[in-house]
Amino acid sequence: MSQQDWMLMRRVASGEEEAVEELYDRFETLVFKVARQLMPTKSEAEDAVQDIFVRLWKTADRYDPRRAKLVTWVMLITRRHLIDRLRRNAVRPSPVSIDAGVPGPGHNDYPDLDTQRDERNAQLYIRIAELPELQRTVIERAYLHGFTLRQVSEQLDAPLGTIKSALSRGLMRLREHANADWAG
């Protein structure tokens, strides 16, 4: 148990600005990296990071160093927030003008961006489907269905370490494919 981490979170919970800055400096890069992997655009990832740190600040008093390391707790909050955000975005209907022939407020002046995002999402689902079965199943259950890795481990009757390795290898493979797909 890290006494320093616990003290930092006590300071964050009390609203100490320097403690919040320290927490942000310590974890911003990691949180942004995960957000960037899951969010469709860089600006959505940046917005998500800000929301995550607000959530961390508001829940700082709940951190218990006996239950998890601070980095684990931060990543749990990050993952939950990102999954919630993805689910909200998935069920939110797109604004449509009543008269489809006449652009209304909120008209997208850049329809190519929507098309590109849709194509990237389609390509991502194709790449997920191409993964080895265990990697695909773990990614789908953890990121698309919101199960914890422990729950996935229990569902598949597989050791937690195996599930974590499958997730890591699957994400690495997706990242490699994404870099190749989106570069060209």
C-alpha positions as CSV (number, residue, x, y, z in Angstrom):
1,M,0.0,0.0,0.0
2,S,1.4,3.3,-1.0
3,Q,1.1,6.0,1.6
4,Q,2.1,8.7,-0.9
5,D,-0.7,7.7,-3.3
6,W,-3.3,7.7,-0.5
7,M,-2.1,11.1,0.7
8,L,-2.2,12.5,-2.8
9,M,-5.8,11.3,-3.2
10,R,-6.7,12.8,0.2
11,R,-5.3,16.1,-1.0
12,V,-7.2,15.8,-4.3
13,A,-10.4,15.0,-2.4
14,S,-10.0,18.2,-0.3
15,G,-9.7,20.2,-3.5
16,E,-6.1,21.1,-3.2
17,E,-5.2,22.5,-6.7
18,E,-1.6,21.4,-6.6
19,A,-2.6,17.8,-5.8
20,V,-5.0,17.8,-8.8
21,E,-2.2,19.1,-11.0
22,E,0.1,16.4,-9.7
23,L,-2.5,13.7,-10.4
24,Y,-3.0,15.2,-13.9
25,D,0.7,15.4,-14.6
26,R,1.2,11.9,-13.4
27,F,-1.5,10.1,-15.4
28,E,-2.6,12.4,-18.3
29,T,-0.4,10.7,-20.9
30,L,-1.6,7.2,-20.0
31,V,-5.3,8.3,-19.8
32,F,-5.0,10.1,-23.1
33,K,-3.4,7.1,-24.8
34,V,-6.3,4.9,-23.8
35,A,-8.9,7.5,-24.7
36,R,-7.3,8.0,-28.1
37,Q,-7.4,4.3,-28.8
38,L,-11.2,4.1,-28.0
39,M,-12.5,7.5,-29.1
40,P,-13.2,8.1,-32.8
41,T,-11.4,11.5,-32.9
42,K,-8.6,13.3,-31.1
43,S,-11.0,16.0,-29.9
44,E,-13.4,13.5,-28.4
45,A,-10.4,11.8,-26.7
46,E,-9.3,15.2,-25.3
47,D,-12.8,15.9,-24.0
48,A,-13.0,12.5,-22.5
49,V,-9.7,13.0,-20.6
50,Q,-11.0,16.2,-19.1
51,D,-14.2,14.5,-18.0
52,I,-12.2,11.6,-16.6
53,F,-10.1,13.9,-14.4
54,V,-13.2,15.6,-13.2
55,R,-14.6,12.2,-12.2
56,L,-11.3,11.3,-10.5
57,W,-11.4,14.5,-8.5
58,K,-15.0,13.9,-7.5
59,T,-14.4,10.3,-6.5
60,A,-10.9,10.8,-4.9
61,D,-12.3,10.2,-1.4
62,R,-13.3,6.6,-2.5
63,Y,-9.7,5.6,-3.4
64,D,-8.6,2.8,-1.1
65,P,-4.9,1.8,-1.5
66,R,-5.5,-1.6,0.2
67,R,-7.8,-2.6,-2.7
68,A,-5.7,-1.3,-5.7
69,K,-2.7,0.6,-6.7
70,L,-3.5,4.2,-7.8
71,V,-2.6,3.5,-11.4
72,T,-5.1,0.6,-11.4
73,W,-7.8,2.7,-9.9
74,V,-7.2,5.5,-12.3
75,M,-7.4,3.1,-15.3
76,L,-10.6,1.5,-13.9
77,I,-12.3,4.9,-13.7
78,T,-10.9,5.7,-17.2
79,R,-12.2,2.5,-18.7
80,R,-15.6,2.9,-17.1
81,H,-15.9,6.5,-18.3
82,L,-14.9,5.7,-21.8
83,I,-17.3,2.7,-22.1
84,D,-20.1,4.9,-20.7
85,R,-19.3,7.6,-23.3
86,L,-19.2,5.1,-26.1
87,R,-22.5,3.6,-25.1
88,R,-24.1,7.1,-24.9
89,N,-22.8,8.0,-28.3
90,A,-24.0,4.7,-29.8
91,V,-27.6,5.2,-28.7
92,R,-27.8,9.0,-29.3
93,P,-29.7,9.6,-32.5
94,S,-28.0,11.8,-35.1
95,P,-29.7,15.2,-35.6
96,V,-31.6,15.2,-38.8
97,S,-33.3,18.2,-40.5
98,I,-37.0,17.9,-40.9
99,D,-36.6,18.9,-44.6
100,A,-33.8,16.6,-45.8
101,G,-33.3,18.8,-48.8
102,V,-32.6,22.0,-46.9
103,P,-29.7,22.1,-44.5
104,G,-30.9,23.0,-41.0
105,P,-29.1,24.1,-37.8
106,G,-26.2,21.7,-37.1
107,H,-25.9,20.9,-40.8
108,N,-22.6,19.1,-41.3
109,D,-20.5,21.2,-43.8
110,Y,-18.0,18.3,-43.9
111,P,-19.9,15.1,-44.8
112,D,-16.6,13.5,-45.7
113,L,-15.6,13.5,-42.1
114,D,-18.7,11.4,-41.1
115,T,-18.0,9.1,-44.0
116,Q,-14.3,8.7,-43.0
117,R,-15.3,8.0,-39.4
118,D,-17.9,5.4,-40.5
119,E,-15.3,3.7,-42.7
120,R,-12.8,3.6,-39.9
121,N,-15.3,2.1,-37.5
122,A,-16.3,-0.5,-40.1
123,Q,-12.6,-1.3,-40.7
124,L,-12.1,-1.6,-37.0
125,Y,-14.9,-4.1,-36.6
126,I,-13.5,-6.0,-39.6
127,R,-10.1,-6.1,-37.9
128,I,-11.6,-7.2,-34.6
129,A,-13.3,-10.1,-36.5
130,E,-10.0,-11.1,-38.0
131,L,-8.3,-11.5,-34.6
132,P,-7.7,-15.0,-33.1
133,E,-10.8,-16.2,-31.3
134,L,-9.6,-15.6,-27.7
135,Q,-8.3,-12.1,-28.5
136,R,-11.5,-11.2,-30.3
137,T,-13.7,-12.5,-27.6
138,V,-11.8,-10.7,-24.8
139,I,-11.9,-7.3,-26.7
140,E,-15.5,-7.6,-27.5
141,R,-16.6,-8.5,-24.0
142,A,-14.3,-6.0,-22.3
143,Y,-14.7,-3.0,-24.6
144,L,-17.9,-3.5,-26.4
145,H,-20.0,-5.2,-23.7
146,G,-18.3,-3.5,-20.7
147,F,-17.4,-6.6,-18.7
148,T,-14.4,-6.5,-16.4
149,L,-11.4,-8.7,-17.2
150,R,-12.2,-10.7,-14.1
151,Q,-15.7,-11.3,-15.4
152,V,-14.4,-12.3,-18.8
153,S,-12.0,-14.7,-17.1
154,E,-14.9,-16.3,-15.2
155,Q,-17.1,-16.4,-18.3
156,L,-14.4,-18.1,-20.4
157,D,-13.2,-20.2,-17.4
158,A,-9.6,-19.0,-18.2
159,P,-6.9,-17.6,-15.9
160,L,-7.0,-13.9,-15.5
161,G,-3.4,-13.6,-16.7
162,T,-4.4,-15.4,-19.9
163,I,-7.2,-12.9,-20.4
164,K,-5.0,-9.9,-19.8
165,S,-2.4,-11.3,-22.2
166,A,-5.0,-11.9,-24.9
167,L,-6.3,-8.4,-24.4
168,S,-2.8,-6.9,-24.7
169,R,-1.9,-8.9,-27.8
170,G,-5.2,-8.2,-29.4
171,L,-5.0,-4.4,-28.8
172,M,-1.4,-4.4,-30.1
173,R,-2.5,-6.2,-33.2
174,L,-5.4,-3.8,-33.8
175,R,-3.1,-0.8,-33.2
176,E,-0.6,-2.2,-35.8
177,H,-3.4,-2.7,-38.4
178,A,-5.0,0.7,-37.6
179,N,-1.6,2.4,-38.2
180,A,-1.3,0.7,-41.5
181,D,-5.0,1.1,-42.5
182,W,-5.2,4.8,-41.6
183,A,-1.8,5.8,-42.9
184,G,-2.9,4.9,-46.4
